[in-house]
């Protein structure tokens, strides 16, 4: 939970730095702010997806096991081809 809040704070800080770069016409601030903003958005999305998957697997463990087995078979097939 704390890391999600930290990601949101980083996103807003990146947006502020990007806006500062736009206002002052400093490309380095603009690029750094955009990178910081988008990196924190991606981190937040990954953590949210992981929490959702964890919740789904704990609610329906057999479905999670079936999906994991299907992914394993698919990887095995792809790696076993020549």
Backbone as ProteinMPNN parsed JSONL, in Angstrom:
{"seq_chain_A": "XXXXXXXXXXXXXXXXXXXXXXXXXXXXXXXXXXXXXXXXXXXXXXXXXXXXXXXXXXXXXXXXXXXXXXXXXXXXXXXXXX", "coords_chain_A": {"N_chain_A": [[0.819, -1.191, 0.0], [1.91, 1.257, 0.827], [3.897, 1.559, -1.079], [2.406, 1.986, -3.376], [1.324, 4.487, -2.854], [3.657, 5.938, -2.776], [4.395, 5.667, -5.464], [2.377, 7.197, -6.686], [2.994, 9.734, -5.643], [5.514, 10.1, -6.795], [4.703, 10.163, -9.46], [3.213, 12.573, -9.572], [5.236, 14.353, -8.895], [6.919, 14.01, -11.064], [5.241, 14.955, -13.096], [5.068, 17.617, -12.322], [7.739, 18.425, -12.619], [8.004, 18.06, -15.347], [6.164, 19.973, -16.28], [7.417, 22.264, -15.329], [9.709, 22.203, -16.927], [8.499, 22.625, -19.407], [7.478, 25.23, -19.109], [9.776, 26.768, -18.657], [11.234, 26.248, -20.889], [13.221, 24.259, -20.845], [14.602, 21.505, -21.944], [15.787, 19.255, -20.75], [14.704, 19.083, -18.152], [12.055, 18.697, -18.814], [12.127, 16.233, -20.182], [13.2, 14.541, -18.176], [11.201, 14.771, -16.234], [8.979, 13.713, -17.593], [9.869, 11.087, -18.006], [10.103, 10.224, -15.357], [7.453, 10.445, -14.516], [6.082, 8.629, -16.241], [7.41, 6.256, -15.639], [6.701, 5.86, -12.966], [3.951, 5.572, -13.284], [3.86, 3.177, -14.71], [4.989, 1.439, -12.837], [3.063, 1.578, -10.816], [0.887, 0.456, -12.178], [1.796, -2.171, -12.618], [2.07, -3.11, -9.983], [-0.589, -2.926, -9.169], [-1.783, -4.766, -10.91], [-0.503, -7.098, -10.039], [-1.521, -7.271, -7.429], [-4.214, -7.687, -8.043], [-4.106, -10.15, -9.387], [-3.12, -11.742, -7.325], [-5.281, -11.631, -5.545], [-7.301, -12.837, -7.108], [-6.265, -15.423, -7.424], [-6.203, -16.313, -4.801], [-8.911, -16.327, -4.272], [-9.911, -18.163, -6.135], [-8.345, -20.867, -6.274], [-7.984, -23.188, -7.867], [-8.496, -22.404, -10.479], [-6.385, -20.635, -10.839], [-4.266, -22.428, -10.681], [-4.786, -23.941, -12.969], [-4.396, -22.02, -14.988], [-1.683, -21.443, -14.578], [-0.603, -23.946, -15.218], [-1.312, -24.105, -17.929], [0.192, -21.986, -18.988], [2.742, -22.96, -18.448], [2.78, -25.252, -20.09], [2.569, -24.017, -22.589], [4.97, -22.502, -22.67], [6.78, -24.623, -22.51], [6.232, -25.93, -24.923], [6.97, -23.938, -26.776], [9.698, -23.598, -26.186], [10.639, -26.112, -26.707], [10.517, -26.502, -29.425], [12.155, -26.874, -32.607]], "CA_chain_A": [[0.0, 0.0, 0.0], [2.781, 2.421, 0.918], [4.614, 1.723, -2.336], [1.483, 2.572, -4.343], [1.257, 5.908, -2.535], [4.937, 6.496, -3.215], [4.328, 5.757, -6.921], [1.54, 8.346, -7.028], [3.757, 10.941, -5.316], [6.526, 10.22, -7.85], [4.013, 10.559, -10.69], [2.906, 13.993, -9.489], [6.506, 15.08, -8.93], [7.359, 13.977, -12.458], [4.386, 15.865, -13.863], [5.458, 18.981, -11.965], [9.026, 18.7, -13.244], [7.739, 18.178, -16.775], [5.527, 21.271, -16.484], [8.471, 23.264, -15.132], [10.522, 22.191, -18.13], [7.735, 23.251, -20.485], [7.35, 26.666, -18.862], [11.084, 27.412, -18.764], [11.87, 25.777, -22.129], [14.399, 23.44, -20.55], [14.272, 20.169, -22.417], [16.231, 18.202, -19.848], [13.704, 18.955, -17.087], [10.845, 18.158, -19.433], [12.348, 14.809, -20.454], [13.329, 13.833, -16.896], [9.883, 14.735, -15.594], [8.133, 12.763, -18.313], [10.361, 9.737, -17.714], [9.75, 9.929, -13.963], [5.993, 10.283, -14.452], [5.661, 7.395, -16.896], [7.969, 5.12, -14.903], [5.888, 5.628, -11.77], [2.659, 5.048, -13.736], [4.059, 1.766, -15.052], [5.2, 0.722, -11.586], [1.765, 1.494, -10.154], [0.053, -0.492, -12.93], [2.304, -3.525, -12.365], [1.712, -3.481, -8.609], [-2.038, -3.119, -9.143], [-2.057, -6.045, -11.581], [-0.049, -8.17, -9.153], [-2.5, -7.388, -6.349], [-5.429, -8.273, -8.608], [-3.839, -11.574, -9.635], [-3.028, -12.403, -6.021], [-6.645, -11.746, -5.028], [-8.027, -13.819, -7.915], [-5.743, -16.762, -7.14], [-6.626, -16.728, -3.462], [-10.341, -16.592, -4.328], [-10.154, -19.352, -6.962], [-7.014, -21.464, -6.427], [-7.908, -24.184, -8.943], [-8.399, -21.666, -11.739], [-5.012, -20.148, -10.898], [-3.42, -23.579, -10.983], [-5.021, -24.296, -14.374], [-3.737, -21.007, -15.817], [-0.239, -21.663, -14.454], [-0.274, -25.147, -15.987], [-1.411, -23.77, -19.356], [1.355, -21.165, -19.327], [3.887, -23.869, -18.442], [2.719, -26.078, -21.302], [2.87, -23.149, -23.732], [6.41, -22.238, -22.664], [7.45, -25.878, -22.836], [6.072, -26.159, -26.347], [7.768, -22.962, -27.502], [11.119, -23.848, -25.968], [10.982, -27.438, -27.223], [10.523, -26.519, -30.886], [13.45, -26.662, -33.273]], "C_chain_A": [[0.865, 1.257, 0.0], [3.503, 2.641, -0.405], [3.712, 2.287, -3.428], [1.351, 4.074, -4.113], [2.538, 6.6, -2.993], [4.964, 6.637, -4.741], [3.488, 6.952, -7.364], [2.267, 9.667, -6.747], [4.827, 11.172, -6.382], [5.902, 10.662, -9.171], [3.722, 12.052, -10.689], [4.177, 14.842, -9.517], [7.052, 15.115, -10.352], [6.546, 14.911, -13.331], [4.75, 17.316, -13.573], [6.787, 19.352, -12.617], [8.874, 18.86, -14.758], [7.111, 19.541, -17.095], [6.53, 22.407, -16.314], [9.365, 23.345, -16.369], [9.821, 22.825, -19.308], [7.693, 24.775, -20.336], [8.682, 27.373, -19.095], [11.833, 27.035, -20.03], [13.192, 25.064, -21.876], [14.046, 21.991, -20.861], [14.68, 19.062, -21.473], [15.252, 17.995, -18.698], [12.425, 18.31, -17.63], [10.979, 16.653, -19.649], [12.456, 14.007, -19.157], [11.987, 13.706, -16.194], [8.961, 13.739, -16.26], [8.562, 11.33, -18.026], [9.972, 9.313, -16.299], [8.254, 9.642, -13.829], [5.57, 8.942, -15.045], [6.221, 6.152, -16.214], [7.132, 4.823, -13.657], [4.501, 5.115, -12.144], [2.768, 3.559, -14.063], [4.235, 0.926, -13.791], [3.878, 0.536, -10.839], [0.874, 0.46, -10.847], [0.491, -1.928, -12.681], [1.915, -3.983, -10.963], [0.215, -3.72, -8.475], [-2.418, -4.444, -9.792], [-1.637, -7.22, -10.706], [-1.015, -8.37, -7.991], [-3.789, -8.045, -6.833], [-5.25, -9.771, -8.843], [-3.771, -12.333, -8.325], [-4.413, -12.627, -5.422], [-7.433, -12.808, -5.782], [-7.566, -15.238, -7.599], [-6.172, -17.22, -5.757], [-8.136, -16.99, -3.404], [-10.653, -17.898, -5.06], [-8.828, -20.058, -7.226], [-6.922, -22.465, -7.58], [-7.831, -23.507, -10.311], [-6.982, -21.112, -11.908], [-4.036, -21.259, -11.241], [-3.566, -23.986, -12.446], [-4.333, -23.295, -15.301], [-2.225, -21.198, -15.769], [0.196, -22.891, -15.244], [-0.319, -24.861, -17.488], [-0.225, -22.927, -19.81], [2.608, -22.032, -19.379], [3.931, -24.744, -19.679], [3.073, -25.238, -22.524], [4.358, -22.831, -23.803], [7.197, -23.495, -23.025], [7.383, -26.179, -24.324], [6.968, -25.215, -27.153], [9.268, -23.201, -27.361], [11.562, -25.181, -26.546], [11.025, -27.52, -28.737], [11.918, -26.314, -31.421], [13.242, -26.128, -34.641]], "O_chain_A": [[0.591, 2.207, -0.734], [3.703, 3.784, -0.816], [4.19, 2.992, -4.316], [1.275, 4.846, -5.069], [2.503, 7.708, -3.528], [5.498, 7.618, -5.258], [3.849, 7.645, -8.315], [2.164, 10.61, -7.53], [5.03, 12.302, -6.826], [6.497, 11.442, -9.914], [3.956, 12.729, -11.69], [4.189, 15.926, -10.099], [7.587, 16.133, -10.792], [7.091, 15.584, -14.206], [4.741, 18.151, -14.477], [6.945, 20.467, -13.112], [9.537, 19.696, -15.371], [7.49, 20.185, -18.073], [6.503, 23.389, -17.057], [9.733, 24.437, -16.803], [10.456, 23.49, -20.127], [7.851, 25.51, -21.311], [8.712, 28.461, -19.668], [12.969, 27.469, -20.221], [14.161, 25.25, -22.612], [13.292, 21.345, -20.133], [14.004, 18.036, -21.392], [14.992, 16.857, -18.307], [11.804, 17.48, -16.967], [10.064, 15.889, -19.339], [11.879, 12.925, -19.043], [11.67, 12.66, -15.627], [8.24, 13.003, -15.585], [7.719, 10.456, -17.825], [9.56, 8.174, -16.077], [7.846, 8.72, -13.123], [4.796, 8.204, -14.435], [5.574, 5.105, -16.211], [6.887, 3.66, -13.336], [3.926, 4.31, -11.411], [1.877, 2.776, -13.732], [3.689, -0.173, -13.692], [3.61, -0.536, -10.296], [0.189, -0.319, -10.184], [-0.352, -2.814, -12.546], [1.479, -5.119, -10.779], [-0.206, -4.619, -7.747], [-3.278, -5.163, -9.284], [-2.341, -8.228, -10.64], [-1.3, -9.504, -7.606], [-4.384, -8.858, -6.126], [-6.139, -10.564, -8.534], [-4.3, -13.439, -8.216], [-4.688, -13.687, -4.859], [-8.156, -13.594, -5.171], [-8.385, -16.154, -7.517], [-6.475, -18.397, -5.562], [-8.593, -17.784, -2.582], [-11.545, -18.646, -4.659], [-8.238, -19.873, -8.29], [-5.87, -22.572, -8.209], [-7.155, -24.01, -11.208], [-6.444, -21.125, -13.015], [-3.091, -21.053, -12.003], [-2.58, -24.338, -13.093], [-3.743, -23.696, -16.304], [-1.558, -21.124, -16.801], [1.255, -22.878, -15.873], [0.543, -25.326, -18.234], [0.304, -23.136, -20.902], [3.446, -21.854, -20.262], [4.997, -24.958, -20.256], [3.801, -25.7, -23.403], [4.95, -22.883, -24.881], [8.176, -23.424, -23.769], [8.362, -26.632, -24.916], [7.64, -25.637, -28.094], [10.019, -23.023, -28.32], [12.742, -25.361, -26.846], [11.519, -28.505, -29.286], [12.758, -25.672, -30.789], [14.21, -25.883, -35.362]]}, "name": "protein", "num_of_chains": 1, "seq": "XXXXXXXXXXXXXXXXXXXXXXXXXXXXXXXXXXXXXXXXXXXXXXXXXXXXXXXXXXXXXXXXXXXXXXXXXXXXXXXXXX"}
